[in-house]
Amino acid sequence: MDKAGTRDEKFMRYAMGAHGSSVYLVALAQTRSEHNAQDVAQDVFCRLLTDATSFTSDEHLRARDGAHAPAPGAQADEAGP
């Protein structure tokens, strides 16, 4: 996380790419509306952007945001490409 309390762009791109579709599908199942599901998914990632949790692995990140795309051992602040 940077000084402003937000995660860096690399982390957010990784999280959205790895978990975005799962977050959207869970939101769609709950809301039964494509529009509302998009809003909920956006809210999830906006909250992640400023959340202070220090993730220890991709599994930890999945548990936090409800997505399902494992990459065990990946450090969240350095996760992904």
C-alpha positions in Angstrom: 0.0 0.0 0.0 1.2 3.5 -0.7 1.3 6.5 1.6 -2.2 7.5 0.7 -3.6 4.2 2.0 -4.4 2.7 -1.3 -3.0 -0.4 -3.0 -0.8 0.0 -6.1 -2.1 -0.4 -9.6 -0.2 -3.7 -10.2 -1.9 -5.3 -7.2 -5.4 -4.1 -8.2 -4.9 -5.2 -11.8 -3.9 -8.6 -10.6 -6.8 -8.9 -8.1 -9.3 -7.8 -10.6 -7.9 -10.1 -13.3 -7.6 -13.1 -11.1 -10.8 -12.7 -9.1 -13.1 -10.3 -10.9 -15.2 -12.8 -12.8 -15.8 -14.8 -9.6 -16.8 -11.7 -7.6 -19.2 -10.7 -10.4 -20.7 -14.2 -10.6 -21.3 -14.3 -6.8 -22.8 -10.8 -7.0 -25.0 -11.9 -9.9 -26.3 -14.9 -8.0 -27.2 -12.7 -5.1 -28.7 -9.8 -6.9 -30.1 -11.6 -10.0 -29.5 -8.4 -11.9 -26.5 -7.7 -14.3 -26.5 -4.0 -13.5 -26.6 -4.5 -9.7 -24.0 -7.3 -9.9 -21.7 -4.9 -11.7 -22.2 -2.3 -9.0 -21.6 -4.8 -6.2 -18.4 -6.1 -7.9 -17.2 -2.5 -8.3 -17.9 -1.8 -4.6 -15.9 -4.9 -3.7 -12.8 -3.7 -5.5 -13.2 -0.1 -4.3 -13.2 -1.5 -0.8 -10.2 -3.6 -1.5 -8.4 -0.6 -2.9 -8.4 1.1 0.5 -8.5 -2.0 2.8 -5.5 -2.2 5.1 -5.3 -6.0 5.2 -1.9 -7.3 4.5 -2.5 -10.5 2.5 -0.2 -13.4 3.0 -1.2 -15.4 -0.1 -3.6 -15.5 -3.0 -5.7 -17.9 -0.9 -6.0 -15.3 1.8 -7.1 -12.7 -0.8 -9.7 -15.1 -2.2 -11.1 -15.7 1.2 -11.4 -12.0 1.7 -13.1 -11.2 -1.6 -14.9 -14.5 -2.2 -13.2 -15.3 -5.5 -11.8 -18.7 -6.5 -8.4 -18.7 -8.4 -5.6 -20.2 -6.4 -2.0 -19.2 -6.6 -0.7 -20.5 -3.2 2.3 -18.7 -1.8 1.9 -15.5 -3.8 2.5 -12.4 -1.7 -0.5 -10.1 -2.1 1.5 -6.9 -2.4 3.7 -8.6 -5.0 1.1 -11.0 -6.4 0.7 -11.7 -10.0 2.6 -10.6 -13.0 
